[in-house]
């Protein structure tokens, strides 16, 4: 299995490639895009991108020197006609520079970039929400070489797609940056915290009343408060528990490490570490955690032993007693 890891700085590229990442993905938003369109982003991240095409060239040289690959995120989900032309021009520039693949979320962009017949591979973003074989084959007809699966997908669904369309590459999330909703149906942005942060993490004031107009009982009020508390805790877990870490630096938050053997059996070739917005240390610790599991898998260790290792990596196996942090909760729910 190949590991796909995020970067947001030039200096991370060579280091991550040396540590063991097989493919590095990143975003870049040219200054001209920002002048024209402001914070309307071409890759769903208005921050944590490389600063220029010159930076991209540096990353390509560093990564190719280690025999690894690069992917650029152009995975905005909606574009105007003018923006599509800009993205097409950017795709040409990136291809000429030697980028290996482009990550695309808008089906129009996928089709039109494919028509350019550029020497790059096209990866369909998780934001396109590919959930079945028919959709995978549709994207393939439009030029897709790889499908990045949505965050909320079961191992059974993964297996059905990967085995039903073996000529297409599939990539699945295994660590960090969950989403409490379905990102492919979401048209908001993840703004920097100083600009408000993700809309889905806003603390809205709520008032509850009975439909029949009667006053709520103390028990009903208590149940609603309990539901709100559980929801807030679940949402906090999906947002990486406030981007906190263990004392030794391993990140909390969405995790599918113990499902890596099952993903391999399902036919998934690429496993993704999310988190372009994480700091360098967090990214390295994330990569180390995934490498620990894949090395054991490659050495023939049995799945039960690998799962035990995955649960113990943070030194808090009790975190795996519920599914709040799980990308694939059916793994821990299966006896």
NORKAQUI-V365722 format. One record per residue. N is the residue number from 0. RES is the residue in three letters. PSI is psi as a letter, one per 30 degrees, with the letter a starting at -180 (999 if undefined). Layout:
# NORKAQUI-V365722
n->[N,N]
res->[RES,RES]
psi->[PSI,PSI]
This chain:
# NORKAQUI-V365722
n->[0,1,2,3,4,5,6,7,8,9,10,11,12,13,14,15,16,17,18,19,20,21,22,23,24,25,26,27,28,29,30,31,32,33,34,35,36,37,38,39,40,41,42,43,44,45,46,47,48,49,50,51,52,53,54,55,56,57,58,59,60,61,62,63,64,65,66,67,68,69,70,71,72,73,74,75,76,77,78,79,80,81,82,83,84,85,86,87,88,89,90,91,92,93,94,95,96,97,98,99,100,101,102,103,104,105,106,107,108,109,110,111,112,113,114,115,116,117,118,119,120,121,122,123,124,125,126,127,128,129,130,131,132,133,134,135,136,137,138,139,140,141,142,143,144,145,146,147,148,149,150,151,152,153,154,155,156,157,158,159,160,161,162,163,164,165,166,167,168,169,170,171,172,173,174,175,176,177,178,179,180,181,182,183,184,185,186,187,188,189,190,191,192,193,194,195,196,197,198,199,200,201,202,203,204,205,206,207,208,209,210,211,212,213,214,215,216,217,218,219,220,221,222,223,224,225,226,227,228,229,230,231,232,233,234,235,236,237,238,239,240,241,242,243,244,245,246,247,248,249,250,251,252,253,254,255,256,257,258,259,260,261,262,263,264,265,266,267,268,269,270,271,272,273,274,275,276,277,278,279,280,281,282,283,284,285,286,287,288,289,290,291,292,293,294,295,296,297,298,299,300,301,302,303,304,305,306,307,308,309,310,311,312,313,314,315,316,317,318,319,320,321,322,323,324,325,326,327,328,329,330,331,332,333,334]
res->[UNK,UNK,UNK,UNK,UNK,UNK,UNK,UNK,UNK,UNK,UNK,UNK,UNK,UNK,UNK,UNK,UNK,UNK,UNK,UNK,UNK,UNK,UNK,UNK,UNK,UNK,UNK,UNK,UNK,UNK,UNK,UNK,UNK,UNK,UNK,UNK,UNK,UNK,UNK,UNK,UNK,UNK,UNK,UNK,UNK,UNK,UNK,UNK,UNK,UNK,UNK,UNK,UNK,UNK,UNK,UNK,UNK,UNK,UNK,UNK,UNK,UNK,UNK,UNK,UNK,UNK,UNK,UNK,UNK,UNK,UNK,UNK,UNK,UNK,UNK,UNK,UNK,UNK,UNK,UNK,UNK,UNK,UNK,UNK,UNK,UNK,UNK,UNK,UNK,UNK,UNK,UNK,UNK,UNK,UNK,UNK,UNK,UNK,UNK,UNK,UNK,UNK,UNK,UNK,UNK,UNK,UNK,UNK,UNK,UNK,UNK,UNK,UNK,UNK,UNK,UNK,UNK,UNK,UNK,UNK,UNK,UNK,UNK,UNK,UNK,UNK,UNK,UNK,UNK,UNK,UNK,UNK,UNK,UNK,UNK,UNK,UNK,UNK,UNK,UNK,UNK,UNK,UNK,UNK,UNK,UNK,UNK,UNK,UNK,UNK,UNK,UNK,UNK,UNK,UNK,UNK,UNK,UNK,UNK,UNK,UNK,UNK,UNK,UNK,UNK,UNK,UNK,UNK,UNK,UNK,UNK,UNK,UNK,UNK,UNK,UNK,UNK,UNK,UNK,UNK,UNK,UNK,UNK,UNK,UNK,UNK,UNK,UNK,UNK,UNK,UNK,UNK,UNK,UNK,UNK,UNK,UNK,UNK,UNK,UNK,UNK,UNK,UNK,UNK,UNK,UNK,UNK,UNK,UNK,UNK,UNK,UNK,UNK,UNK,UNK,UNK,UNK,UNK,UNK,UNK,UNK,UNK,UNK,UNK,UNK,UNK,UNK,UNK,UNK,UNK,UNK,UNK,UNK,UNK,UNK,UNK,UNK,UNK,UNK,UNK,UNK,UNK,UNK,UNK,UNK,UNK,UNK,UNK,UNK,UNK,UNK,UNK,UNK,UNK,UNK,UNK,UNK,UNK,UNK,UNK,UNK,UNK,UNK,UNK,UNK,UNK,UNK,UNK,UNK,UNK,UNK,UNK,UNK,UNK,UNK,UNK,UNK,UNK,UNK,UNK,UNK,UNK,UNK,UNK,UNK,UNK,UNK,UNK,UNK,UNK,UNK,UNK,UNK,UNK,UNK,UNK,UNK,UNK,UNK,UNK,UNK,UNK,UNK,UNK,UNK,UNK,UNK,UNK,UNK,UNK,UNK,UNK,UNK,UNK,UNK,UNK,UNK,UNK,UNK,UNK,UNK,UNK,UNK,UNK,UNK,UNK,UNK,UNK,UNK,UNK,UNK,UNK,UNK,UNK,UNK]
psi->[k,k,k,k,k,l,l,g,k,e,f,f,d,e,e,e,e,e,e,f,k,f,k,k,k,l,l,k,j,l,e,e,e,e,e,e,g,b,g,j,k,f,g,g,j,f,l,h,l,l,f,l,f,e,e,e,e,e,e,e,e,e,e,e,f,g,g,a,l,k,k,k,j,h,h,k,f,k,k,l,e,e,e,e,e,e,e,e,e,e,e,e,e,e,e,f,f,g,k,e,l,k,j,k,f,k,e,e,e,e,e,e,e,e,f,f,h,l,h,l,l,k,k,k,l,f,f,f,h,j,g,l,e,e,e,e,e,e,e,e,f,g,g,k,f,k,k,j,l,l,e,i,k,l,e,e,e,e,e,e,e,e,f,f,i,f,f,k,k,k,k,k,k,f,k,l,i,a,k,f,a,j,f,f,g,k,g,l,l,j,l,l,e,f,g,f,a,k,e,f,g,k,j,k,k,k,k,k,l,k,f,g,f,l,k,k,l,e,e,e,e,e,e,e,e,e,e,e,e,e,e,e,e,e,e,e,e,f,h,h,h,g,h,l,l,l,f,g,f,k,k,l,a,k,k,g,e,f,f,e,e,e,e,e,e,f,g,k,f,k,k,k,j,l,h,f,f,l,l,e,e,e,e,e,e,e,e,e,e,e,e,e,e,e,e,e,e,f,g,g,k,l,e,e,e,e,e,e,e,e,f,f,e,f,g,i,f,f,f,g,f,l,g,e,g,k,e,i,f,f,e,f,f,k,999]
